[in-house]
Amino acid sequence: MQRSGESMDGSIGASLKATYRALLARGLETGEAANLTAFLHGLASEGFHWTLPEIEAVIHRRIQHAAELRATEVAGQPRLNGRSRSTIHDRRGTRHGATHVIDPPSP
């Protein structure tokens, strides 16, 4: 169940809040803790004054965008024998049962 004020992806919101609270507990002020939280989660912090909801929104949007790109990429790949993803057997080729590192190819 989603708590009031929590992000759609609870794990991200929980991670951000945990980082933020840990920084506050170590004596940082709210603005410092928010900016450092943003920095630690991959956002620019120099010259910005982040708030926790802003950080959460940007990170959520980044994840959403990455998922959309991945879905587009997967949808554009050709299907192999009715399957949408390749398996180790598809990539292995004709050399069944041997690896080129352990068993070098025989001449």
One Martini backbone bead per residue (centre of mass of N, CA, C, O) as a GRO file, in nm:
protein
  107
    1MET     BB    1   0.097   0.036   0.021
    2GLN     BB    2   0.056   0.371  -0.024
    3ARG     BB    3   0.175   0.645   0.095
    4SER     BB    4   0.156   0.954   0.185
    5GLY     BB    5   0.383   1.113  -0.039
    6GLU     BB    6   0.460   0.877  -0.206
    7SER     BB    7   0.589   0.727  -0.448
    8MET     BB    8   0.533   0.506  -0.696
    9ASP     BB    9   0.830   0.426  -0.624
   10GLY     BB   10   0.913   0.329  -0.317
   11SER     BB   11   1.222   0.270  -0.334
   12ILE     BB   12   1.310   0.551  -0.419
   13GLY     BB   13   1.179   0.715  -0.197
   14ALA     BB   14   1.319   0.562   0.034
   15SER     BB   15   1.609   0.624  -0.049
   16LEU     BB   16   1.595   0.929  -0.039
   17LYS     BB   17   1.492   0.954   0.256
   18ALA     BB   18   1.728   0.804   0.387
   19THR     BB   19   1.948   0.994   0.297
   20TYR     BB   20   1.831   1.254   0.412
   21ARG     BB   21   1.810   1.162   0.710
   22ALA     BB   22   2.109   1.092   0.749
   23LEU     BB   23   2.209   1.384   0.701
   24LEU     BB   24   2.047   1.517   0.927
   25ALA     BB   25   2.171   1.337   1.158
   26ARG     BB   26   2.472   1.470   1.081
   27GLY     BB   27   2.392   1.805   1.066
   28LEU     BB   28   2.244   1.891   0.832
   29GLU     BB   29   2.075   2.089   0.650
   30THR     BB   30   1.812   2.080   0.447
   31GLY     BB   31   1.952   2.195   0.191
   32GLU     BB   32   2.209   2.025   0.208
   33ALA     BB   33   2.073   1.748   0.207
   34ALA     BB   34   1.929   1.780  -0.064
   35ASN     BB   35   2.178   1.836  -0.244
   36LEU     BB   36   2.331   1.575  -0.166
   37THR     BB   37   2.115   1.382  -0.256
   38ALA     BB   38   2.119   1.465  -0.549
   39PHE     BB   39   2.415   1.400  -0.602
   40LEU     BB   40   2.404   1.093  -0.511
   41HIS     BB   41   2.164   1.062  -0.753
   42GLY     BB   42   2.289   1.231  -1.020
   43LEU     BB   43   2.268   1.537  -0.962
   44ALA     BB   44   2.292   1.852  -0.988
   45SER     BB   45   2.414   2.106  -0.731
   46GLU     BB   46   2.532   2.346  -0.854
   47GLY     BB   47   2.314   2.618  -0.806
   48PHE     BB   48   2.111   2.450  -0.640
   49HIS     BB   49   1.769   2.411  -0.479
   50TRP     BB   50   1.665   2.141  -0.346
   51THR     BB   51   1.400   1.913  -0.319
   52LEU     BB   52   1.269   1.616  -0.257
   53PRO     BB   53   1.036   1.620  -0.471
   54GLU     BB   54   1.219   1.701  -0.709
   55ILE     BB   55   1.409   1.463  -0.707
   56GLU     BB   56   1.195   1.244  -0.735
   57ALA     BB   57   1.080   1.342  -1.008
   58VAL     BB   58   1.338   1.321  -1.179
   59ILE     BB   59   1.405   1.025  -1.126
   60HIS     BB   60   1.138   0.909  -1.220
   61ARG     BB   61   1.162   1.019  -1.511
   62ARG     BB   62   1.422   0.873  -1.588
   63ILE     BB   63   1.311   0.587  -1.552
   64GLN     BB   64   1.076   0.615  -1.748
   65HIS     BB   65   1.247   0.681  -1.997
   66ALA     BB   66   1.421   0.423  -1.997
   67ALA     BB   67   1.178   0.232  -2.029
   68GLU     BB   68   1.082   0.344  -2.301
   69LEU     BB   69   1.341   0.287  -2.458
   70ARG     BB   70   1.346  -0.017  -2.407
   71ALA     BB   71   1.071  -0.084  -2.532
   72THR     BB   72   1.145   0.019  -2.815
   73GLU     BB   73   1.388  -0.168  -2.859
   74VAL     BB   74   1.241  -0.440  -2.823
   75ALA     BB   75   1.018  -0.391  -3.042
   76GLY     BB   76   1.249  -0.361  -3.283
   77GLN     BB   77   1.319  -0.647  -3.256
   78PRO     BB   78   1.370  -0.936  -3.379
   79ARG     BB   79   1.238  -1.243  -3.398
   80LEU     BB   80   1.319  -1.569  -3.254
   81ASN     BB   81   1.137  -1.828  -3.306
   82GLY     BB   82   0.902  -1.656  -3.140
   83ARG     BB   83   1.110  -1.501  -2.980
   84SER     BB   84   1.221  -1.201  -2.815
   85ARG     BB   85   1.469  -1.351  -2.690
   86SER     BB   86   1.771  -1.442  -2.632
   87THR     BB   87   1.983  -1.710  -2.584
   88ILE     BB   88   2.253  -1.895  -2.525
   89HIS     BB   89   2.190  -2.081  -2.770
   90ASP     BB   90   2.182  -1.856  -2.985
   91ARG     BB   91   2.485  -1.747  -2.927
   92ARG     BB   92   2.664  -2.011  -2.956
   93GLY     BB   93   2.594  -2.182  -3.197
   94THR     BB   94   2.786  -2.462  -3.313
   95ARG     BB   95   2.929  -2.476  -3.017
   96HIS     BB   96   2.852  -2.734  -2.840
   97GLY     BB   97   2.988  -2.774  -2.508
   98ALA     BB   98   3.192  -2.527  -2.560
   99THR     BB   99   3.463  -2.319  -2.481
  100HIS     BB  100   3.706  -2.096  -2.590
  101VAL     BB  101   3.867  -2.078  -2.320
  102ILE     BB  102   3.894  -2.379  -2.234
  103ASP     BB  103   3.828  -2.478  -2.543
  104PRO     BB  104   4.003  -2.460  -2.792
  105PRO     BB  105   4.011  -2.449  -3.110
  106SER     BB  106   4.039  -2.671  -3.355
  107PRO     BB  107   4.221  -2.697  -3.663
   0.00000   0.00000   0.00000
